[in-house]
Amino acid sequence: MRLALRLARKGVGRVSPNPLVGAVVVKDGSIVGKGYHKAYGMDHAEVMALREARDRASGATIYVNLEPCNHVGHTPPCTQAIIKAGIRRVVIGMRDPNPDVIGGGVETLRTNGIIVKEGVLEDRCRKLNEVFIYFVQHKVPFVVMKIAATLDGKIATRTRHSQWVTSENSLRYVHRLRGALDAVMVGIGTVLKDNPLLTCRIPNPPHQPMRIVVDTHLRMPENTNLVTSIDQAPLLIVTGPVVDESKKKRLESRGIEIISLPLYNNYVDLKALMTILGEKGITSVLIEGGSRLNASVLKERIAQKVMFFYAPKILCGQESLSMFYEPSPDVLDEAVQVLSWKLRKVGPDFLFQGYLPSVSYQQ
């Protein structure tokens, strides 16, 4: 199962909106077939492993980190391929979390006389596919809020100089995140200050994320890097209901998608945005915002995970820019609790990551 998980990770950034899946066929104590889901629309892991095993699959055991699919999609059901190959035993890490299909694969295999063992390394299997699990259960993206800060929680100096707070090691880590997730989102303030590209700039990136800018009043400069690089990655601008229509048409004519949403506390309604992104099939969003967007994300509780990169630096001073624009709560009982957190080193920096309490997107 550990090998199946390692194989599955090779599909990071390439299989969305499908899950990450790896499969290993074992017979008489030897591995006779391996496979993983390489890209959306391509063969699933089980089919790849069975193809490599050929006739040695008969009477063998197949290990797969996710319950084999039992429905027709872009590819035939994996359960039928397993049955046809003569597999004797199937070991799965976790059941498919999709409420529309859960259990169907296991039941079909057992009905056909195949032994099924469940729950092997289930925690690791669930961690690997946390994006997929959240998306199929809630129909909105899994949102990761990333912040780079000093030890005292500052993201820029009093002159708003911020490049770069953290090290090259952390920057490379963030670019890998961009390549792993479907979209990256910032506010217009970040665009006006930094003029970013928001592309994944690692060798042979798995894909380029959709770039999303929250721009209530459509202040996007028409010569910014995001606009002039539209051929490199898609760009979505999210505005409020009242904007300059002529400017909107000019930007749209360049291939930029613009959607208008109602306001919530004078800002774009982020929960409404997440619902729309879910309908578009965007399963995950990396938020790299400034203090205002960070505050809105936390206030509207749209993030599931936080990743805070702390540099071993101290800025001090009230005029330095803090991670969140909004004033703090009056009492500690109102603080946002971070769950299941971990701390690790990234070069000279520290990465604190954990999970926020789940929220409902019922409108």
N, C-alpha and C positions, 0 to 999 in steps of 0.2 A: 504494500500500500504506500509505503514511503517513496518507492520508485514511481508509482503511478502519480503521486503528488508532484514529484520533481518533473516528470514529463508534462503534466498539465500546465505547469508554470511557463512552459515554452510558448504557450498560446496567449500570454498576457499582452493586451493591447491589440489583438488581432481577431478575437472571436466574438466580441460584443455584437448583439445582445445575448449571445449564447453563453453558457457557463464554461469554466476551465475544466477540462476532463482529460485524464490520462488512464491508460489501461495496460495491464501486463498479463500475459498468458503463461501459465506455469504447468509443466507436465513432468511427473517423476522427479520433482525437485529441481528442475532446470527451467530457465526462462526460454520460451520458444517464440514469443511474439511480444512486441511493444508498439505502442502507438499513442498519439495524442491528437486532440482537435486543433488543427493548425490555423484555420481561419474560418470565419462565418461563411456558410454555404458549402464548405468542403466536408469530406467524410468525417464521421465522428470517431472518437478514440478507439472504441471497441472494434469497429470495422477495420481500422488501420492495423490494430494488433492481431486480429484474426487473419487478415490477409498475409501478414508476415509469418504467422504460425502455420498456415495452410492445413494440410491433413493432420498435423500434430495437435491441432486444437481438439480433436475428438477425444473425449474422456478427460480433458484438462480442466484446470481451474483458471478463471479470469478474475483479476483484481481490478476494480474500477472505483474511483473516488466518489462517483455520483451514480445514483440509480439509473440503469440503462433506459433510454426513452422507449416508449411504447406507442408513439403516434407518428403519423406521416407529416414531415415538414419539408425542408429542402432536401432531406435525405430519408431513406426508408427507416423503419423502426429498428433500433439496435437489438431489441429483444429477439426479433425474427432472425437476425444474423447469428446471434448466439445459439439459438435453438437449432438452426440449420447446420452450424459448425459442429454440433455434437458436444458442446461444453457440458461437463458434468456438474460443476459447482461454480457459483458466482459469489464473490466477496465484494460487498460495497461499503463505502465509507459513510454515506448518508443517503437518505431518500430524497428524491426530487422535491424541492420546497414549493413548486408551483401548485397552488390549490386546485388547479384544473386537472392535474395529471398525477398527483401524489399517490404512490402505491401501485399504480397500474403496471409498471414494469416488473416489480417484484411479484405481483400476483400472477402475471402472465408466465413468468419463468417457473414459478412453483407449480402452476397448473400443468405445465409441460414436463413435470418430473425433475426439474433442476433444483439442486440444493442451493439455498440462498442464505448467506450469513451477512448480517447488517451491523452497522455501527463501529466498524474498525477505524481507529484514529478519527472518530467523528468530529471532535473539536477542531482538529487541524483541517479537515475537509471543509467544515463550515467557515473557518477563517479564510481559506483560500478563495471561496466563492461568496464572500460577504456582500459584494456588490450585486451579484445575480440574485441572491436570496432576498435582499431588501427590495430590489426592483420588482420581482415577480409577485411579492406579497403586498406591496404598497402602490405599485404602478407609477411611482415617481423615482427620480434618481437618488442614488446613494451619494450624499454630499460630504466632501472632505474640506474642512477649513484649514488652510495652511497659513502660518504667520512666521515671519523671521523677525526676531527681536533681540534686544540686549537683555542682560540679566535682570534689569529693573523694568522690563516690559515696554521698552521704547522701540519704535519702528523707524524713526527718523529724528534728526537733530532739530533744533529750533529753527534752522533755515530750511528744513525739510529735505536735507541731504540724506539719502538712504542707500546709495549704491556703493559698496554692498555691506549690509549689516552682518551677514554671515559669510562663511568661507566658500571657496570653490567646491569643496566636498559637498556642502549642503545644496549649492546651486545645481550640481550634477544630479543629486538625489531628486530634486524637484523636477528636473527635466525628464527623469525616468518616470516620475509620477504622471507628468503630462502625457507621456507615451502610453501609460497604462490605463488612463481614464478617458472617458468619451469627450469631455468638454472641460475648458478652463474658463473661469469667469472673474471679471474685475469690474470695478466701478469706473465711471468716467473721470473721476479725480485722478486715479492711477494712470489713465491714458494721457491726460493733459500734462501730468508731471513727468512721467517716465518714457512716454511714447514707445511702449513695448511691442514686440512681435507676438508673444504668447505661443510660439511654436515649440515643438519638441526638438531640441538641438543636441541629440546624441547620435553617434554613428548608426546608420541603418535603423532609424526609428520604426517601431512597429506600425505607427500611424500618426497622423497629425490630428490633434483634438479640435473639435469645434470651438471657436473663440466667441465668448459671450461678453457683451459690455452692457452693464446697467446704466442707462443714460436718460434720465427722466425727461430732460428738456432738449434732447438731441443736440448736444454741444460738440459732437464728434467732428474734429477737423477732417476735411476731405483729403488732406495730404498726409495724414498720419500713417505710420508703418502698418497698422492693422488694415487700413483701407487699401494701400498700395500693394499689399501682399496677398490679396484675395485669391490669387492663383495658387498660393501655397497651402491654404487651409480655409475652411468656411468661416464666415463671420456673421454673427447674429447680434443685432442691437435691439435692446429692450427699452422702450420709452414709455412715458406717461401718455395720457389721452390727447394732450394739446402740444403739437410740435409744428415746426416750419415745414409745411407740406412740399414746397418746392425743393428744399434740401433733402427731404425724405425720398422724393422721386429720383433725384440725382444719385444718391447713394444706392438706391435699389437698382438703378440702371447699370451699376458697376458689379452687380451680382451679390450685393449684400442683402440679407434678409432683415427686415425690421418689423417688429410686432409691438403694438401698443396695448398697455394694460392699465387697469385702474390703479389709483394710488392708495397706499396704506400709510398713515402718519406722514403724508407728504412725500413718500418715496414709492417706487414701483412695488407692487404687491408681490413679494418673493414666493409666497406659497402658491399664488396663481401661476407664477412663472414655472415653478417646479411641476405643476400639473400639466402644463403645456409641453414642457420638455419630455415628460414621461410619455405623452401621446406621440411625440416625435421619435420615440425609441431611444432617447438618451438615457442610459442606465446609470451614469455617474458624472459628477461635476466636481472639479477641483477649484475651490475659491481662493484666489490670491488677491484679496481686496485690501484696501486701505482701512483706516480706522472707522470711517462712516459705514462702509459696506459690512465690515466685520461686526459692527454693533447691530446692524439690521438683521444680519444672519442669526446672531445670537438671540436677539429680541423676538424674532419670528420663529425661532427654533426649527430651522430647516436643515441644520447640519446634523449628521450622525456621528462624525468622527472629527477630532481635532489633531493637527500635527503642528506643534510649535517648535521651531528651531531657535535655540537660544545660543547666541555667541557669548564668549567669555569677556564681555565688555560692559561697562556701566556708563550711561550718559548723564543721568541725574537731571534735575531742573524741571520745573513745571511747564516750560515752553517746549520741551522735547515732545514729539508726537507719540502718544500712547497707542496701544494695540486696539483699543475701543474708544470711539468718540463719545458714546453716551455716558452720562453720569452714573456712578456706581449705586447699588442699592443702599438703603438706609441701614439694613441689618444683615448679618452674615447668613441668616436662614434663607435669604433670597438669592444667595449665590448659586450659580449653575454648577452642579456636581459633575465631575468627570469620573467615569467608571472604567474599570479594567485597564488602568493606565500602565504604561511601560516607559522606561527611560533608557536611551542608548546613546552612544557617542557616534557622531558623524564627523570625522576629522577632528578639528579642535572644538567643534560645536556639540551641543546636546540636543537630541530630539526627544521631546515629550509627546507621546501620542496616547489617546484614549477615546472613549466613546461617550456621547451625550445621550441623555434619556430619550427614548423613542417618542415620536409625536404622531398624531393622526392628521391626515390631510383631508378629512371630511369637510366639505364646504357647506 
